[in-house]
Amino acid sequence: MTKAPLELHLVEKGIYTHSLRPAPGAAGEWLTGEWWLSDATANGLIGRTIYLHPGQLMASHAGGEIISVSTVPGNPKRKTFRFRRDQSCSGVVTPKAGWANEKKIVWRT
């Protein structure tokens, strides 16, 4: 079986603290800040789950199903994720292993 991304965990702090915002014209949909991920990984996360945390070992405060990803104009390595918010994705803590650069990708192997 091929390695594929299952979940994306992001820490919103510093410049990312106020980046989470409602998606225009779509109730219940949200946009994240700008994150560095490869095109293949970002696109592989569509239909998967995103969790936003205030810290690596802190419970998530938002998350849901990723419905699309877009490249940031002028910076193609950075992506913005659009997701459908799901309350069950709040309050989730993920183990310390796997965190790097304020993000953690859980992979199916």
N, C-alpha and C positions, 0 to 999 in steps of 0.2 A: 504494500500500500504506500502511496506517495505521501510525503509530509505535507500537511495542509493546516492553515491557521483556523482555530476554533473560536478563540476569544481574544479580545484586545482590552487591556487595562491601561488607563492613562492617568497620570498624576497632574491635576490642575493646580499649579502653584506658580509663583513668580509672574511672568508675563501671560501665563495661561489662566490665571485665576478668574478672570471675568470673560473668558472667550466663549463659554457655553451660552448659546442664545437660541430662541425659538426660530424655526425655519419659516421664512415668509410664506404666507398663504397656505399653510398646512398645519392644522390643529394637531397637537400631539407629536409633532416632528421637531427635532432639534439639530443644531449644527455645533460641531466641536471647534476648537481652535485649530491651529496649523501644526501638523505633526509630520516628522520625517519617517517615511516608510517607502519601501520599493513599490513600484507599480504592481508587480505580481502579488506581493503580500497584501497590499491594500485592496486590490480587486478580489483576492481570495477571501477577504473578510465580509464581502457583501452577503447578506443573509445570516451572518453570524452575530455574536453578541459583543457589545462594547460596554465597558464599565468605567466611570469617571470617579476618581478618588482624590481626597485632599492630601493624601500621603500614601506611601507605598504600603504601610502596614495598617492603614485606616480603612474603615468600611466605605464602600462606594456611596455616593450621594445621588447618582443618576446613571442611567444606562438603558439599553434596549437593543432592538434588532437594527443592524446597519442596513440601510436601504440604498445608499449610494455613497460614492466617494468622488471627490473632485480635486484636481490639481490646483494648487495656489498659483494664480497668474504671476509670472516673473520668477517663480521658484518651484520648478517642476518636481523637486525632491520632497516637497511638503504637500501634505494632503489634508483636506477637511472632510470629516465624516458626517453624513446625515443619517439620523437614526430615529426610529419610532420608540418613544419612551415607554418603558415597562417598569412599573413599580417593583416588581420582583427582583429587579436588578439593583435596587437600593439596599444598602446594609450588607453587601457582600464583601468579605475579606478574603484576599488571596494570599497564599504562602509567600514568604520572602524570596524563595528561589525563583530565578528567571527575570527579575526586574533589572532593567538597564536603561539609562538615559530617560528616566521618568515614564517608561512604558514597559509593558510585559505582554508578550504574545504567547498564548497557550496553543501548542501545536498538537495535531493528531498525527501519530506516527504509524 
